Amino acid sequence: MQFRVAPEAVADPSALPTALRAIPPVVVTDALRTRQLTLDEVDNVLGDPLIHVLDGKHWHDPVSEKPVLGTTKSGSC
């Protein structure tokens, strides 16, 4: 993909849809297993955001959760 930036204005005919595709909610009680994961922000000594971790793990760490397609009674995708 290439972006070419020019000083003149251009017309933008794009538009957002009025509604997104409806997805039926998954019923929590249908789940075969419930997981509790956290998304945390670690700050440096000055209190500035340094890194975000998922369940205490860095993004490059091995995957710890591997849900299987269809493992709820409702057969969610």
C-alpha positions in Angstrom: 0.0 0.0 0.0 1.3 3.4 -0.9 0.1 6.8 0.4 0.8 9.9 -1.5 0.2 13.1 0.3 -0.5 16.3 -1.6 -1.4 19.8 -0.4 -4.7 20.0 -2.3 -8.0 18.7 -0.8 -9.6 15.6 -2.3 -13.2 14.4 -2.3 -14.0 11.5 0.1 -17.1 9.6 -1.1 -16.8 6.9 1.6 -19.4 6.6 4.3 -19.9 4.6 7.5 -22.7 2.0 7.5 -25.7 2.9 9.5 -25.4 -0.4 11.5 -22.9 -3.1 11.8 -23.7 -6.8 11.1 -25.8 -8.2 14.0 -24.0 -10.9 16.0 -26.0 -12.8 18.5 -24.5 -12.6 22.0 -23.0 -15.7 23.6 -24.8 -16.7 26.7 -22.2 -16.8 29.5 -23.7 -19.9 31.1 -23.2 -21.8 27.9 -19.5 -21.6 28.1 -17.6 -24.8 28.9 -14.9 -22.8 30.6 -14.7 -19.3 31.9 -11.4 -17.4 31.7 -10.4 -14.3 33.6 -7.6 -12.3 31.8 -6.3 -8.9 32.7 -4.9 -6.1 30.6 -2.4 -4.1 32.6 -0.3 -1.0 32.0 3.2 -1.0 33.6 4.6 2.4 34.3 8.2 3.5 34.5 9.7 5.2 37.6 8.3 8.6 36.5 4.7 7.1 36.3 4.7 7.2 32.5 3.2 4.2 30.6 6.0 1.9 29.7 4.4 -1.4 28.5 1.0 -3.2 28.4 0.8 -6.8 29.4 -2.0 -9.4 28.9 -2.5 -11.5 32.1 1.0 -10.5 33.2 2.6 -11.7 30.0 4.3 -9.8 27.2 2.8 -9.8 23.7 5.7 -12.0 22.4 5.3 -14.6 25.1 3.7 -18.0 24.1 0.0 -18.1 23.7 -1.6 -19.3 27.0 -5.3 -19.5 26.0 -6.5 -21.6 23.1 -10.3 -21.6 22.9 -11.7 -24.1 20.5 -14.4 -23.1 18.0 -17.8 -24.3 19.0 -17.0 -24.8 22.7 -20.2 -23.1 23.8 -23.6 -24.7 23.6 -24.7 -21.9 21.2 -22.0 -22.8 18.8 -20.6 -19.3 18.5 -18.1 -18.5 15.8 
